[in-house]
Amino acid sequence: MQKKSYYFDTIDILRGFAAITVVVYHVIEIFQWSSFPTSWPWLWFRAGWMGVDLFFVISGFVVGLSAFSAIDRQGNTAFRNEFFTRRLARIVPLHYLTMLVFIAFISPQLLFQDLFTNLGSHLLFLHNLVPQLHGSINGSNWSLATEMQFYILMLLIAPWLRVERWWVIALVFLLMAWLWRAGVSAWVQPSEQSGVFPVFVAATQLPGMLDEFLVGLLLARLVRSDYGEKIFEKKCLNRVNLAILTAIFLYVTFNIYQSYGSYWDYPFMVIFWRSLLAFTFGLILLLFISLRLDVRVKKILFPFSYLGTISYGIYLWHLPVLLSLKTLNWIKPDVALVWCLVITCILASFSWHFFEKPFIDRFNEKMKIKN
């Protein structure tokens, strides 16, 4: 029975990059920044919504490691209480705080427009299920509902995921994701008022995102296996070849996406392309977790790692900041981007040190007392 603790500090760099990617993307979209560069590497940010997909792959990996390690310590049933409480302590406090801030300062009209429906759905992490509720309070938090639903799924099937053959898990998750998105393509149609938004809402429900969580889960299985120990700890992984392979897949994945500008009009893109994206992000994650940084390099990369530490706050604070800046009609997109990044990072830093981390530390202390 494995009781090893797994920690990969390079993941924070990826988290920080994913969060900043989403911020830049929203600045481009909300300010209609048509002059934003269309050449590499800046072109990446025009599809910056992919940062959320990267978060899901990372989440599958981190949550998988957490659940599997908890099962190692406590067994197939007893792990559930600590595992789920730990996830709640991480995700709930800041979600609730930023919701209240958004209602009070950005959309106070929600106090008089179906407040209980909007608030209740967000409190229970059900707001991603209905287009009218999906983005009604701090729109970027739709992904938190999918995330929370994934946690609940892990409560039920983590013991099976821990021991089942990897190809069986892959087959089940891929088929569910493809069948779900095929159903969305067949039965959910764009509307005149909302465009493709209803299709997006339906396609990004938990069943439609299982392939992204799958990639992270399989990587979690890999690092815990004897083969994973061999390639990571004994340095049998050729990182140069892996980096080249990752670059090739990233180029191919992005170019396929660019070739179909109206993504939602092509059922085969809706059904299968996100699986290719998930695999590509899995290669990136594999490359990063294979890196071992010495103390000197860690000091140099600390600013990027710190962005990963506060990335959850960056993700939840940036839209209230951005929408506030949008009310200043004189502000230009490039100036808005700078101010948005600065203010968001300050808020995220404060909320991490004085709000989120105290909750997490209090939970950890309770767990130590119980154990």
C-alpha positions as CSV (number, residue, x, y, z in Angstrom):
1,M,0.0,0.0,0.0
2,Q,1.5,3.3,-1.1
3,K,1.7,6.2,1.4
4,K,4.0,8.4,-0.4
5,S,3.3,12.1,-0.6
6,Y,3.3,13.6,-4.1
7,Y,4.1,17.3,-4.6
8,F,5.1,19.0,-7.9
9,D,6.0,22.6,-7.4
10,T,6.1,23.3,-11.2
11,I,2.4,22.8,-11.4
12,D,2.0,26.3,-9.9
13,I,3.7,27.8,-12.9
14,L,1.1,26.2,-15.1
15,R,-1.7,27.3,-12.9
16,G,-0.5,30.9,-13.0
17,F,-0.2,30.8,-16.8
18,A,-3.7,29.4,-17.1
19,A,-5.2,32.1,-14.9
20,I,-3.3,35.0,-16.7
21,T,-4.4,33.5,-20.0
22,V,-8.1,33.7,-19.0
23,V,-7.6,37.3,-17.8
24,V,-6.0,38.5,-21.1
25,Y,-8.7,36.6,-23.1
26,H,-11.5,38.4,-21.3
27,V,-9.9,41.8,-21.7
28,I,-9.7,41.1,-25.5
29,E,-13.3,40.0,-25.6
30,I,-14.9,42.6,-23.3
31,F,-13.0,45.5,-24.7
32,Q,-13.3,44.2,-28.3
33,W,-9.6,44.6,-28.7
34,S,-9.4,44.1,-32.5
35,S,-5.8,45.3,-32.7
36,F,-4.5,42.7,-30.3
37,P,-1.7,40.8,-32.1
38,T,-2.6,37.8,-34.2
39,S,0.9,36.3,-34.5
40,W,2.5,33.9,-32.1
41,P,2.9,33.8,-29.2
42,W,0.3,36.5,-28.7
43,L,-2.2,34.6,-30.8
44,W,-2.6,32.1,-27.9
45,F,-4.4,34.6,-25.8
46,R,-7.1,35.1,-28.5
47,A,-8.2,31.6,-27.6
48,G,-7.4,32.1,-23.9
49,W,-10.6,30.4,-22.8
50,M,-8.4,27.2,-23.2
51,G,-6.9,28.2,-19.9
52,V,-10.0,26.7,-18.2
53,D,-9.5,23.4,-20.0
54,L,-5.9,23.4,-18.8
55,F,-7.3,24.0,-15.2
56,F,-9.5,20.9,-15.7
57,V,-6.6,18.7,-16.7
58,I,-4.5,19.9,-13.8
59,S,-7.5,19.4,-11.5
60,G,-7.9,15.8,-12.6
61,F,-4.3,15.2,-11.7
62,V,-4.2,17.0,-8.4
63,V,-7.6,15.8,-7.2
64,G,-6.8,12.2,-8.4
65,L,-3.5,12.2,-6.3
66,S,-5.4,13.6,-3.3
67,A,-8.2,11.0,-3.5
68,F,-5.9,8.0,-4.2
69,S,-3.6,9.0,-1.3
70,A,-6.5,9.4,1.1
71,I,-7.7,5.9,0.1
72,D,-4.2,4.6,0.8
73,R,-4.4,6.0,4.3
74,Q,-8.0,5.5,5.3
75,G,-9.6,2.9,3.0
76,N,-12.2,2.9,0.2
77,T,-15.0,4.4,2.4
78,A,-13.5,6.4,5.2
79,F,-11.5,8.6,2.8
80,R,-14.6,10.4,1.7
81,N,-15.1,12.8,4.6
82,E,-11.5,14.2,4.7
83,F,-11.2,14.3,0.9
84,F,-14.5,16.2,0.3
85,T,-14.1,18.5,3.3
86,R,-10.6,19.4,2.0
87,R,-12.0,20.3,-1.4
88,L,-14.8,22.4,0.1
89,A,-12.3,24.3,2.3
90,R,-10.3,25.1,-0.9
91,I,-13.1,26.1,-3.3
92,V,-16.1,27.4,-1.3
93,P,-15.0,30.4,0.8
94,L,-13.6,32.5,-2.0
95,H,-16.4,31.5,-4.3
96,Y,-19.0,32.8,-1.8
97,L,-17.0,36.0,-1.1
98,T,-16.6,37.0,-4.7
99,M,-20.3,36.2,-5.4
100,L,-21.3,38.7,-2.7
101,V,-18.9,41.3,-3.9
102,F,-20.1,40.9,-7.5
103,I,-23.8,41.3,-6.5
104,A,-23.0,44.3,-4.2
105,F,-20.8,46.3,-6.5
106,I,-21.2,45.0,-10.1
107,S,-24.8,43.8,-10.5
108,P,-26.9,45.1,-7.6
109,Q,-29.9,44.7,-9.8
110,L,-29.7,41.0,-9.0
111,L,-31.1,41.9,-5.6
112,F,-34.4,42.5,-7.3
113,Q,-34.2,39.9,-10.2
114,D,-34.7,36.3,-9.1
115,L,-32.2,36.7,-6.3
116,F,-33.0,33.4,-4.6
117,T,-32.9,31.4,-7.8
118,N,-29.6,33.0,-8.9
119,L,-28.0,32.9,-5.4
120,G,-29.3,29.4,-4.5
121,S,-28.0,27.9,-7.7
122,H,-24.6,29.4,-7.2
123,L,-24.4,28.4,-3.5
124,L,-25.2,24.8,-4.5
125,F,-22.9,24.8,-7.5
126,L,-25.8,24.1,-9.9
127,H,-25.6,27.4,-11.9
128,N,-23.8,25.8,-14.9
129,L,-26.9,23.6,-15.7
130,V,-29.1,26.4,-17.0
131,P,-28.1,29.1,-19.6
132,Q,-30.0,31.8,-17.7
133,L,-28.0,31.1,-14.5
134,H,-24.7,30.1,-16.1
135,G,-23.1,33.6,-16.1
136,S,-25.5,35.6,-14.0
137,I,-23.1,36.1,-11.0
138,N,-19.4,36.5,-11.8
139,G,-19.5,34.6,-15.1
140,S,-16.2,32.9,-14.9
141,N,-17.3,30.8,-12.0
142,W,-19.3,28.5,-14.2
143,S,-16.3,26.2,-14.2
144,L,-16.5,25.9,-10.4
145,A,-19.8,24.1,-10.7
146,T,-18.3,21.5,-13.1
147,E,-15.4,21.2,-10.7
148,M,-17.6,20.6,-7.7
149,Q,-19.6,18.0,-9.6
150,F,-16.3,16.3,-10.5
151,Y,-15.5,16.1,-6.8
152,I,-18.8,14.4,-6.0
153,L,-18.1,12.0,-8.8
154,M,-14.7,11.2,-7.3
155,L,-16.4,10.5,-3.9
156,L,-18.3,7.7,-5.7
157,I,-15.8,6.2,-8.1
158,A,-12.2,7.1,-6.8
159,P,-11.7,3.6,-5.3
160,W,-12.6,2.1,-8.7
161,L,-10.3,4.6,-10.5
162,R,-7.5,3.7,-8.2
163,V,-7.3,0.0,-9.2
164,E,-9.1,-0.4,-12.6
165,R,-7.0,-0.9,-15.7
166,W,-6.1,2.4,-17.2
167,W,-7.5,1.6,-20.7
168,V,-10.9,0.6,-19.2
169,I,-11.1,4.0,-17.5
170,A,-10.0,5.8,-20.6
171,L,-12.6,3.9,-22.7
172,V,-15.4,4.7,-20.3
173,F,-14.6,8.4,-19.8
174,L,-14.0,9.0,-23.5
175,L,-17.2,7.3,-24.6
176,M,-19.2,9.3,-22.1
177,A,-17.7,12.6,-23.2
178,W,-18.1,11.8,-26.9
179,L,-21.7,10.6,-26.6
180,W,-22.6,13.5,-24.5
181,R,-21.2,16.1,-26.9
182,A,-22.7,14.1,-29.8
183,G,-26.1,14.5,-28.2
184,V,-25.5,18.2,-27.7
185,S,-24.6,18.6,-31.3
186,A,-27.7,16.8,-32.4
187,W,-30.3,18.2,-30.0
188,V,-29.1,21.6,-28.8
189,Q,-29.4,24.4,-31.3
190,P,-28.2,28.0,-31.3
191,S,-30.8,30.6,-30.6
192,E,-31.4,34.0,-32.3
193,Q,-30.9,35.8,-29.0
194,S,-28.1,33.8,-27.4
195,G,-26.2,32.5,-30.5
196,V,-24.2,29.3,-29.7
197,F,-24.2,30.0,-25.9
198,P,-26.8,27.3,-25.1
199,V,-24.7,24.8,-27.1
200,F,-21.6,25.8,-25.1
201,V,-23.5,25.5,-21.8
202,A,-24.7,22.0,-22.7
203,A,-21.4,20.8,-24.0
204,T,-19.4,21.9,-21.0
205,Q,-21.5,20.0,-18.4
206,L,-19.5,17.5,-16.4
207,P,-20.1,14.5,-18.8
208,G,-18.8,16.6,-21.7
209,M,-15.6,17.5,-19.8
210,L,-14.8,14.0,-18.6
211,D,-12.0,13.5,-21.2
212,E,-10.1,16.5,-19.7
213,F,-10.4,15.2,-16.1
214,L,-9.5,11.8,-17.5
215,V,-6.1,12.9,-18.8
216,G,-5.2,14.3,-15.3
217,L,-6.4,11.2,-13.6
218,L,-4.3,8.9,-15.8
219,L,-1.3,11.0,-15.1
220,A,-2.0,10.7,-11.4
221,R,-2.1,6.9,-11.9
222,L,1.1,7.1,-13.8
223,V,3.2,8.9,-11.2
224,R,1.9,6.5,-8.5
225,S,2.9,3.4,-10.5
226,D,6.2,1.5,-10.5
227,Y,6.7,2.6,-14.1
228,G,6.1,6.2,-13.1
229,E,8.6,5.9,-10.3
230,K,11.1,4.5,-12.8
231,I,10.7,7.3,-15.3
232,F,10.4,10.2,-12.9
233,E,12.7,9.4,-10.0
234,K,15.3,7.5,-12.0
235,K,15.3,10.1,-14.7
236,C,14.5,7.7,-17.6
237,L,12.3,10.3,-19.3
238,N,13.8,12.1,-22.3
239,R,12.6,15.6,-21.6
240,V,13.9,17.0,-24.9
241,N,11.9,14.4,-27.0
242,L,8.9,15.0,-24.8
243,A,9.2,18.8,-25.3
244,I,9.4,18.3,-29.1
245,L,6.4,16.0,-29.1
246,T,4.4,18.5,-26.9
247,A,5.3,21.4,-29.3
248,I,4.1,19.3,-32.3
249,F,0.8,18.4,-30.7
250,L,0.2,22.0,-29.5
251,Y,0.9,23.3,-33.1
252,V,-1.4,20.7,-34.7
253,T,-4.2,21.1,-32.1
254,F,-4.2,24.9,-32.4
255,N,-4.1,24.9,-36.2
256,I,-7.0,22.4,-36.4
257,Y,-9.0,24.8,-34.2
258,Q,-8.0,27.8,-36.3
259,S,-9.1,26.0,-39.5
260,Y,-12.7,25.9,-38.2
261,G,-13.4,29.4,-37.2
262,S,-17.1,28.6,-36.5
263,Y,-16.2,25.8,-34.1
264,W,-19.7,25.1,-33.0
265,D,-21.0,24.5,-36.5
266,Y,-18.9,21.4,-36.9
267,P,-20.2,18.4,-34.9
268,F,-16.9,16.4,-35.3
269,M,-15.1,19.4,-33.8
270,V,-17.5,19.6,-30.9
271,I,-17.3,15.9,-30.3
272,F,-13.7,15.1,-30.7
273,W,-11.4,18.2,-30.7
274,R,-11.5,18.8,-27.0
275,S,-10.1,15.3,-26.4
276,L,-7.1,16.3,-28.6
277,L,-6.8,19.5,-26.6
278,A,-6.9,17.5,-23.3
279,F,-4.2,15.1,-24.6
280,T,-2.0,18.1,-25.6
281,F,-2.4,19.7,-22.2
282,G,-1.6,16.3,-20.6
283,L,1.7,16.3,-22.5
284,I,2.4,19.8,-21.2
285,L,1.5,18.7,-17.6
286,L,3.7,15.6,-18.0
287,L,6.6,17.7,-19.1
288,F,6.3,20.1,-16.2
289,I,5.9,17.4,-13.5
290,S,9.0,15.7,-14.9
291,L,11.1,18.8,-14.2
292,R,13.1,19.0,-11.0
293,L,14.1,22.5,-10.1
294,D,17.0,23.3,-7.8
295,V,16.9,26.0,-5.2
296,R,18.5,28.7,-7.4
297,V,16.0,28.1,-10.3
298,K,13.1,28.1,-7.8
299,K,14.1,31.5,-6.6
300,I,14.2,32.9,-10.1
301,L,10.8,31.4,-11.0
302,F,9.2,32.4,-7.7
303,P,7.1,35.2,-9.2
304,F,5.6,32.7,-11.7
305,S,5.1,30.1,-9.0
306,Y,3.4,32.7,-6.8
307,L,0.9,33.5,-9.5
308,G,0.0,29.8,-9.4
309,T,-0.4,30.0,-5.6
310,I,-2.9,32.8,-6.0
311,S,-4.4,31.6,-9.3
312,Y,-7.8,30.7,-7.9
313,G,-8.1,34.3,-6.6
314,I,-6.9,35.7,-10.0
315,Y,-9.6,33.6,-11.7
316,L,-12.4,34.7,-9.4
317,W,-11.5,38.4,-8.9
318,H,-10.6,39.4,-12.5
319,L,-14.1,39.7,-13.9
320,P,-15.4,42.1,-11.1
321,V,-12.3,44.2,-11.7
322,L,-12.5,44.1,-15.5
323,L,-16.2,45.0,-15.5
324,S,-15.5,47.9,-13.2
325,L,-12.8,49.2,-15.5
326,K,-15.2,48.8,-18.5
327,T,-17.5,51.5,-17.0
328,L,-14.6,54.0,-17.5
329,N,-15.4,54.8,-21.2
330,W,-12.1,56.6,-21.7
331,I,-9.9,53.6,-20.8
332,K,-8.1,51.8,-23.7
333,P,-7.8,48.0,-23.8
334,D,-4.0,47.9,-23.3
335,V,-4.3,50.2,-20.3
336,A,-7.3,48.2,-19.0
337,L,-5.2,45.0,-19.2
338,V,-2.4,46.5,-17.1
339,W,-4.8,47.8,-14.5
340,C,-6.8,44.6,-14.5
341,L,-3.7,42.5,-13.9
342,V,-2.3,44.7,-11.2
343,I,-5.6,45.1,-9.2
344,T,-6.6,41.5,-9.7
345,C,-3.2,40.2,-8.4
346,I,-3.4,42.5,-5.4
347,L,-6.9,41.3,-4.5
348,A,-5.9,37.7,-5.1
349,S,-2.8,38.1,-2.9
350,F,-4.8,39.6,-0.1
351,S,-7.6,37.1,-0.3
352,W,-5.0,34.2,-0.3
353,H,-3.1,35.4,2.7
354,F,-5.9,36.8,4.8
355,F,-9.0,34.7,3.7
356,E,-8.3,31.5,1.8
357,K,-5.2,30.3,3.5
358,P,-6.6,30.8,7.1
359,F,-9.6,28.6,6.1
360,I,-7.3,25.9,4.7
361,D,-4.9,26.1,7.8
362,R,-7.8,25.8,10.2
363,F,-9.1,22.7,8.3
364,N,-5.6,21.1,8.4
365,E,-5.3,21.7,12.1
366,K,-8.7,20.0,12.7
367,M,-7.6,17.1,10.6
368,K,-4.4,16.8,12.7
369,I,-6.4,16.8,15.9
370,K,-8.7,14.1,14.6
371,N,-5.9,11.9,13.4
